[in-house]
Amino acid sequence: MNISRFHRYTVVLAGAFIGLCAPHLAKAKVAEANERGFVVRHMVEIPSSVDKTWQTVLDPAEWWDSAHTWSGDAANLSIDPRAGGCFCELLPHDTSPRAAPKGSVEHMRVVYIERPRVLRMTGALGPLQSEAVNGTLTIQLKPRDEEGEDTVLLLEYVVGGYMRQPAEAMAGSVDAMLGAQLERLTSELGGAFAQAFPGGDLGLDPAPDADARDKADAEEAPDGIEPLAPEPPEGEVIER
């Protein structure tokens, strides 16, 4: 999918969502992909307070898709919310749920956590685990407005290293996977994930065209959201 550039906002964790009756603004992008790796970003508005959104993010068993687990059941997922804590998955015994688990999986490890604002974890998700790569996933939350009834969530996943598949091809697959997880998180919190990239009342403009990029690049990120460094020229991105 070839997506136009949008504002340079970072983010993170783990996962993006919403709309009440109608979908709220959501933006997603394979921001960069080359032989060194790739960067995926998602930005969404969620109809939930920052505190409630934060607690839900930290409970992946409630919203992660079981199809993207090694055990086949998201109920086996958990995040230990502290530096060094594990985003892990138990592998239950095949025949007896009461028996000791046959194993476990470390998906990511927490390296920075500041409640209820930032969660940053490192690790190679899914099939990336078998490659010589590492990734940094950052999820950042802030209130949508003074009322604090809605939350802006930014997610960024930066992956680099050696992989046997072209990074451009892997980037599209990872972008789709993370987008699907955020869609489920949004649904869990009572919203509807916006698949398109319209303008909206989030305080951000639609993705700028070539004539508007200079103006867009000059804009500042919302309070509490760290701006990113300028992006390199974008190339075509392959999506699975």
MOTAHU-V624275 format. One record per helix or strand of 2 or more residues. SS is the DSSP state (hx for helix, st for strand). FROM is the first residue (numbers start at 1). TO is the last residue. If there is no record, write none. Layout:
BEGIN
ss:SS from:FROM to:TO
ss:SS from:FROM to:TO
END
This chain:
BEGIN
ss:st from:26 to:34
ss:st from:37 to:46
ss:hx from:50 to:57
ss:hx from:60 to:62
ss:hx from:66 to:68
ss:hx from:74 to:76
ss:st from:77 to:79
ss:st from:86 to:91
ss:st from:103 to:114
ss:st from:118 to:122
ss:hx from:126 to:130
ss:st from:132 to:143
ss:st from:151 to:162
ss:hx from:167 to:188
ss:hx from:210 to:218
END
